[in-house]
Amino acid sequence: MTRRKAKAPRRRRSKAVSLLNVGEALAQASIVTNKFLGVGAVGFIMDAPDAPGISIRDAIKYPQKLQNKLMQTVNLENVIEVGIESAVTNLGFRFMRRALRRPVNQLNRQIMAPLGLGVKL
């Protein structure tokens, strides 16, 4: 009789939102939007009227304005700069997560978990 395969172990996905992941995503988005659109990620979404770059509202209302801005800013030099800055940011977050693993885990276990907010550091 043939042997049955063991079932793959079930993996649970954490339902909590990680503030470090949100911070890293915001940093990466800011790098791209600053280089190509002339405004930070928050300014792109929130549509600050005094911001010099393009907002998401402008991009939807005036797609030609977005296209013109991208034609001016997307070049090999900017793409390389975005790649380097993105890699450095990624390495920095990775290094700091590893260096601060114990304090972050302790904070999550002792403070965030009892609060039950669905947020962790």
KEROZA-811263 format. One record per residue (C-alpha): residue number from 1; x, y, z. Coordinates in steps of 0.05 Angstrom, whole numbers, plus 5000, padded with zeros to 4 digits. Layout:
# KEROZA-811263
nr | east | north | up
NUM | X | Y | Z
...
This chain:
# KEROZA-811263
nr | east | north | up
1 | 5000 | 5000 | 5000
2 | 5027 | 5069 | 4982
3 | 5042 | 5118 | 5036
4 | 4998 | 5180 | 5040
5 | 5030 | 5248 | 5036
6 | 5027 | 5289 | 5099
7 | 4985 | 5352 | 5094
8 | 5023 | 5417 | 5088
9 | 5024 | 5455 | 5153
10 | 4973 | 5510 | 5158
11 | 5003 | 5578 | 5162
12 | 4966 | 5635 | 5195
13 | 4972 | 5705 | 5171
14 | 4976 | 5759 | 5223
15 | 4915 | 5804 | 5223
16 | 4951 | 5861 | 5255
17 | 4977 | 5920 | 5215
18 | 5052 | 5930 | 5224
19 | 5072 | 6003 | 5234
20 | 5142 | 5988 | 5210
21 | 5115 | 5960 | 5145
22 | 5071 | 6021 | 5136
23 | 5130 | 6066 | 5150
24 | 5174 | 6030 | 5099
25 | 5119 | 6032 | 5046
26 | 5110 | 6107 | 5058
27 | 5185 | 6119 | 5053
28 | 5190 | 6079 | 4988
29 | 5129 | 6116 | 4959
30 | 5159 | 6183 | 4979
31 | 5223 | 6167 | 4942
32 | 5186 | 6153 | 4877
33 | 5137 | 6210 | 4882
34 | 5191 | 6261 | 4900
35 | 5235 | 6242 | 4841
36 | 5181 | 6236 | 4788
37 | 5123 | 6280 | 4811
38 | 5158 | 6333 | 4852
39 | 5117 | 6321 | 4915
40 | 5119 | 6272 | 4973
41 | 5073 | 6212 | 4978
42 | 5029 | 6246 | 5030
43 | 5025 | 6310 | 4989
44 | 5007 | 6269 | 4927
45 | 4948 | 6238 | 4963
46 | 4926 | 6296 | 5007
47 | 4930 | 6348 | 4951
48 | 4965 | 6406 | 4987
49 | 4947 | 6469 | 4948
50 | 5015 | 6501 | 4958
51 | 5055 | 6439 | 4937
52 | 5094 | 6449 | 4873
53 | 5083 | 6378 | 4846
54 | 5024 | 6341 | 4820
55 | 4970 | 6312 | 4865
56 | 4925 | 6252 | 4853
57 | 4867 | 6300 | 4840
58 | 4908 | 6335 | 4786
59 | 4927 | 6268 | 4756
60 | 4854 | 6248 | 4750
61 | 4828 | 6315 | 4726
62 | 4886 | 6332 | 4679
63 | 4920 | 6268 | 4655
64 | 4960 | 6309 | 4604
65 | 4992 | 6348 | 4661
66 | 5014 | 6283 | 4693
67 | 5041 | 6257 | 4627
68 | 5080 | 6321 | 4615
69 | 5111 | 6319 | 4684
70 | 5131 | 6246 | 4676
71 | 5161 | 6260 | 4607
72 | 5205 | 6314 | 4640
73 | 5227 | 6274 | 4700
74 | 5231 | 6201 | 4678
75 | 5302 | 6193 | 4652
76 | 5358 | 6144 | 4664
77 | 5391 | 6187 | 4717
78 | 5328 | 6193 | 4759
79 | 5311 | 6119 | 4751
80 | 5381 | 6100 | 4776
81 | 5375 | 6148 | 4835
82 | 5307 | 6120 | 4854
83 | 5335 | 6049 | 4851
84 | 5395 | 6066 | 4895
85 | 5354 | 6105 | 4946
86 | 5302 | 6050 | 4948
87 | 5355 | 5996 | 4959
88 | 5388 | 6037 | 5014
89 | 5321 | 6048 | 5048
90 | 5305 | 5974 | 5044
91 | 5372 | 5955 | 5074
92 | 5364 | 6007 | 5129
93 | 5295 | 5981 | 5149
94 | 5320 | 5909 | 5146
95 | 5380 | 5925 | 5189
96 | 5340 | 5964 | 5241
97 | 5287 | 5909 | 5245
98 | 5341 | 5859 | 5260
99 | 5377 | 5905 | 5310
100 | 5313 | 5923 | 5347
101 | 5280 | 5855 | 5344
102 | 5278 | 5843 | 5419
103 | 5251 | 5911 | 5440
104 | 5199 | 5911 | 5385
105 | 5175 | 5841 | 5403
106 | 5172 | 5860 | 5476
107 | 5132 | 5923 | 5461
108 | 5084 | 5884 | 5416
109 | 5075 | 5829 | 5468
110 | 5068 | 5872 | 5530
111 | 5033 | 5935 | 5504
112 | 5003 | 5926 | 5435
113 | 4973 | 5857 | 5443
114 | 4934 | 5872 | 5508
115 | 4905 | 5934 | 5476
116 | 4876 | 5893 | 5419
117 | 4879 | 5949 | 5369
118 | 4901 | 5905 | 5311
119 | 4966 | 5945 | 5306
120 | 5037 | 5923 | 5320
121 | 5103 | 5957 | 5315
